[in-house]
Amino acid sequence: MSALRNLTETLEERKETRREVRTQLSQVNMTSYAVPVLGVGSLFLMDGVKDGALERMTSSPFGQAAVIIAFSLYAVGFVLIRRLSRIDI
């Protein structure tokens, strides 16, 4: 009887641990989506505050390169956050 009770307790503890890990990972997943959304949102917010700012930025090759680099870094951040938070449960 003691072995069955220990087995039951162990299985319940594992189930609780899985729930806690999933909760923590859901927060990390939301962060991985929030990083690029905040970056792109700030770009459009800047354009909204100062009309034509986005057009002026993307009209020069330097501005276009800066936007491409920024989007690339947001994509890299998204992928790295997702990859580093991958845990097999």
Summary of the structure (lengths in Angstrom):
residues: 89
radius of gyration: 22.3
end to end distance: 28.6
largest distance: 76.6
contacts: 202
relative contact order: 0.12
helix: 89%
strand: 0%
